[in-house]
Amino acid sequence: MVSECKSEYDSGLSKEEERDIKEAIIANEENYDTHIFIPRLTKEQRFEIMSDFIDSNTDYKEKLLKNRDFLVESTKNYGAEFYKKGIKPGVEMEYLTNEIDDKNFKSKWTKFYRDKTKTIAIEWFEKEKNVLQQGV
């Protein structure tokens, strides 16, 4: 996603965001203590965010439900079958709006997803901070 490869992949991130991710990856690989690594969301958390988004919208509801249900079913069998169905692990959030050609709606979904994940990350961080403070 953030390598210097020549492929035509668009991460949807700004150059600054890509730079930050590269720095975090390097920090992790070199065991620097400059970054805090927040655990990845579970499948269940991601599906809950998708459901919340679907519930909060009236546009494309049938397609969103179909895509979400397909993802839920597909993720039960990670591996070869997962790839055969055209889904790559880690990008399933993008699949929710598959076959919806409305850039504004896709942006709305991305913002919703990022806002929800940010809230979850902040809650996780606060818990970790409290644990660390109790240990001091």
Secondary structure, DSSP 8 states (H G I E B T S, - for coil): --SS--S----S--HHHHHHHHHHHHHHHTT-SS--------HHHHHHHHHHHHHT--TTHHHHHHHHHHHHHHGGGTTHHHHHTT--TT-HHHHTTTT---HHHHHHHHHHHHHHHHHHHHHHHHHHHHHHHHT-
